[in-house]
Amino acid sequence: MKRSIPVASVLAILSILPGCMVGPHYKRPVVNAPPAYRDANSVSGEANSSTSSVGDLEWSEVFKDEQLKALITEALDKNYDIRIAAQRVFEQQAQVGITRSQSLPSLSGGAAYSAIGFPSGLVGSSSEFHGGGFAASAAWNLDFWGLYRRQNEAARAQLLATEWGRRATLSSIVIQVAASYIQLQTLDAQLEMTRGTLESRRESLRLVSLRERVGSTTMADVHQAEQLLYAAEAVMPDLERQIREQENNLSLLLGRNPGPIPRSKRTTEQLHPQEVPAGIPSQLLERRPDIQRAEAQLIAANAQIGVARAQFFPQISLTGTGGTATSQFNKLFSSASSYWLAAGSISQPIFTGGKLRNNLKLAEETKQEMVLTYQQTIAAAFRDVSNALISCQKSKEDRIAQEKEVTAAGESVSLARIRYDNGRSSYLEVLTNDTNFFAAELNLAGAQQQEALSLVQLYGALGGGWR
């Protein structure tokens, strides 16, 4: 009957545990989301009125180039940042297990054996003592105020934040691979333009040199033709350097050593989709992994307030020890050799020099920081989308203007060559117009690249790429 009293007391305590947990419960902060993205209509047109968004699409649906798809697939499997982010998730899973273990009872056991020999001069005759036994002990710190449950809540929120961090890394790598691939294709196109220009200018130099030999022109025209040729030759090494560096950068994203990158020839038709629906801003809160990560960190900070408050209250512990002890092996498991001890304790902080009060203040201020971080992350997300939308629009306008400039510059070169061939102008006019045409071609390739990159930027800003 005596043993039933502690058990009844424990059961009474356990029955009221679920109702006792100090600290605030999490409530999502109010977010002032705009009704529509700034400059959304300039890109998506009527599609903006729909809730559909390009950010909801899988990356394989957005990027059509098969070589690019293969590179993204490889990066998602082998990229170091993604693998590191995955390891952090595993680490945090282990941390959750460690934190959870604090709320569970602990049990330990052991055995002991000892032998003592007494000298005959001390006790009058030689004497020995042998003894041993088994012992087990248990301890349980009762979570009466929710200390451990709040710690578990914070640990799980940190695990969720780590997982969202992994997804943010996935999105970032998809965007980086796509952007690097587009830049590499653009450099290839500029190198091809430069080679074509070199061939054209070599032929021009040959013709001008022939005319100079027969007295139809002067050495000044020859030198100007040479100037055109050398200017194009000077562009080649820098483009080749940039291509090698871009291949090396992309190799790192793929988890490779530096080396060549397979790619298809750039097609401008894929770079200019007619509509790019952005969707509605409220959906961005659920789609962007960095916003989800910031909220998970806020949840963890909120739970830490409960942890800090619980430390102001008494801590209740139950301990128990039992086992056997005897000097005769055959009586090791006899009831006469058994012993046990059960105890409960309560500990109340009285004076800690302000440690608990400041610990609570630290937790509350940390939460406020996380609230601001969460709101800042959302505001930055809206900014990113708006910047990407206006970039899409203005880069398209720039590309159209550059196309017109290339057309006009090409016609000017043709007219200048005709005038020169007919003796109606000097080669300086050809040099000037040809230089402008070459620069316009390179600028057009850059404008096409910027338009394609702005679409990739918009896809990433809308939270695409991690699914």
Number of C-alpha atoms within 10 A of each C-alpha: 4 6 8 8 9 13 11 11 10 13 10 11 12 13 9 10 14 12 10 11 20 21 18 12 12 12 9 10 12 7 12 10 16 11 9 17 19 15 18 24 19 15 22 21 15 12 17 21 15 12 13 16 21 21 25 18 16 13 22 15 9 16 16 11 16 12 16 21 19 13 22 25 15 15 24 22 13 16 21 16 18 24 17 13 20 18 14 17 21 15 13 20 18 14 17 20 13 13 19 17 13 18 18 14 14 13 13 10 12 10 12 10 12 10 10 10 10 13 12 10 8 9 9 9 10 11 12 10 10 13 15 17 21 17 18 15 17 15 18 17 19 21 22 23 25 23 28 23 22 25 23 25 23 26 26 22 23 24 25 22 26 24 22 24 23 25 23 24 24 24 25 20 22 24 24 19 22 24 21 18 24 22 21 23 20 22 21 20 19 22 20 13 16 21 16 13 19 19 13 13 21 17 14 18 21 15 14 23 21 14 16 16 12 9 10 12 18 16 14 13 20 21 15 18 24 19 15 22 20 14 13 20 15 11 14 16 12 12 16 14 11 15 21 17 15 20 21 18 18 26 20 17 25 22 18 16 12 16 14 13 16 12 17 11 12 16 10 11 7 11 19 14 9 9 14 23 21 32 23 19 18 16 18 23 20 12 18 25 24 24 27 24 25 23 25 24 25 29 26 26 26 27 28 28 27 27 27 23 22 23 19 15 15 15 18 16 17 16 17 15 17 16 19 20 23 19 16 12 13 8 15 19 15 12 9 11 15 17 12 12 10 14 11 14 11 10 10 11 11 9 8 8 8 8 10 17 14 12 17 20 15 15 20 19 14 17 21 15 14 21 21 15 17 24 19 14 20 22 15 14 21 23 15 16 25 21 18 25 27 19 21 27 19 17 21 20 14 18 20 14 14 21 19 14 18 20 14 13 21 19 14 19 20 14 15 23 22 14 16 17 14 9 12 11 14 17 24 15 17 24 20 15 21 22 16 17 22 19 13 21 22 19 19 22 22 19 22 23 22 25 23 24 23 24 24 24 24 26 25 25 28 26 28 28 26 25 12
